[in-house]
Amino acid sequence: MQLSREELLKAYRQMCLIRAFEDTVHEEFSAGNIPGFVHLYAGEEASGVGVCLHLTDKDCIASTHRGHGHCIAKGCDVGGMMKEIFGRADGLCGGKGGSMHIADLSKGMMGANGIVGGGPPLICGAALTAKTLKTGGVAIAFVGDGGSNQGTTAESLNLAKVWNLPAVFVFEDNGYAESTASSWSVAGDLVERGKAYGMPARRVDGFDFFEVWDAAREAIERARNGDGPSVLHVKLSRYYGHFEGDAMTYRAPGEIDAVKAQKDCIALFKRRVTEAGLLEPDQLAAIEDETAREVADALVDAKAAPPPGEAKLLTDVYVAY
Amino acid sequence: MAKKSYRQAIAEALRQEMERDARVIVMGEDVAGGMGAPGEDDAWGGPLGVTKGLMPIFGRDRVLDTPITESAFIGAAAGAAATGLRPVAELMFVDFFGVCFDQIFNQAAKFRYMFGGKAVTPLVVRTMYGAGFRAASQHSQCLYPVFTHIPGLKVVLPSSPYEAKGLLIQAIRDDDPVIFFEHKAMYDEEEEVPDEPYAIPFGEANLTREGDDVTIVAFGRMVGFANQVADKLAKDGISCTVVDPRTTSPLDSDTILECVEETGRLVVVDEAHPRCSMASDIAGLAAQHVFGALKAPIQMVTAPHAPVPFSPSLEDLYIPSPDKIEAAVRKTMAS
């Protein structure tokens, strides 16, 4: 199975868009322009994009606190996202969710989540809906290495298998749960954990977009065909801290620079497609410019947009009360 | 119209709503029972038989037995509700909320607000509550004040079979997450219940007795106790209004306050612990809004600030009783 030219262009475009978005949010947060807590996905782009390229709006994903990349990969509007992160009235969630709760159910994006391990049970539900209503949809839980140790995740793996749900659990292991190394906090092995629940499980190099794409294709096809859930253990690295403002004193000196120099997922993608003659360098350069512009425009718009007024404080608590 | 038990009224509501709407599904531990086991199918129909008979009609795709995994299946019910189903999940005992509360209060309850009004989560969690079964501290609590505290949830406390059927049908048709509290000591109580489906709106209190001297506000099983007391005291010339709010969220505070203004005396009966309870909440509302109408101090009849004991001799002392309610009414009349 090969990626078409259009798919390659889309993949590169989404990865660049996420990188530009996160770098911009990093700068704006550092400048004191963004309220609250922000957790950035830069460095992990190949995972979200490699998985979500197989999905359409009828498929659902649940994300984590590090959710901007998943949102963009699932097709959420970048302008609406930026406004949401700035707490603006016409942000994707009306400014009521913020970075940790960005969602767009119309796109099958069931939310970033402020609770580590909050998403996997919800994905069992989305998968149950797809199965019961026979929509042909699948549901994907993105879970960090930290979330892998939550009881909700263990329970969801079990329930997904017992109910034979069209679900995929994607463990994005960036090496650190907050400041704690996953090599210490995750007992055993996440591939073996998946297998212990009787489901296919595969370790994936998260720096390699093509490997993610291929492993996700396999798992998502299996789910769509009614053959039940799978686990992917994606090893990758985050370029920024757990949260913005994290000095990352727990990381080794030079660790991030080495990853950026040797394994950056966007650079690897670019080298691979140009060396193989699949895409031209100027096509890629155009995408880089275009995505940078899109994010810059989104930032200008977000800064100029008005915040929600007092009338919005008590709306949207209930459908009817 | 026929006499039906609280259990039968709930089962009838579930069956009629499942017939009406194919998106309504039931899930929980042993809601059919016998899944994968060598004996009978539909072996239990829930631990107290409330859902028995649904699986043979609707099949295992719509009556889903779960492993003992409350976090996963309550969360799955929330996720299914947000994506197009109308799940009725059974949390066997409300005491078990401690292992799955995140999925209720941080997820389902907040989707609509956090997502800017774009989420609709028609989830019902049916759950057993209350003392009287000698079930001790972890199977007897009345935790509805905890759920009432959470914006985004609706909380229902049916006080009779008629109420149970109409309120459950409303809960299933409602587009917000609803926690439906069934008192385990009421399942065999009977009264006339219409055969046809009907919905009782939330947030509209029911006056089960009307009188001039004292307003008794009671919740769930306590409504029946309050009615008994009102009937007894009527013979002694003390005339009581009994208010069954039906739902603690939304709460029909207007009706409650009107009744207190009319009678000038208030007794609140709540089987939960007294601190941060419905009793303290209603007392606070009355003190804040109709203080000038009060002729006597407000009386609260509640369980004590202690876990529910096992020994029958202690549990009987623990539960608010008709005698305690009567004493509270007489006390407020004496001041």
Interface residues (C-beta under 8 A of the other chain):
Chain A: C60 A62 G91 L92 C93 G94 G95 K96 G97 H101 A103 D104 L105 S106 M110 G111 N113 G114 I115 G118 P120 P121 L122 I123 C124 G125 A126 L128 T129 A130 T132 L133 A139 G151 T152 E155 S156 N158 L159 V162 W163 T315 D316 V317 Y318 V319 A320 Y321
Chain B: R23 I25 D61 R62 L64 T66 P67 T69 S71 A72 F73 I74 G75 A76 A77 A78 G79 A80 A81 A82 T83 G84 L85 P87 V99 D102 Q103 N106 Q107 K110 F111 R112 Y113 M114 F115 G116 G117 K118 A119 V120 P151 G152 K154 D174 D175 D176 G203 P250
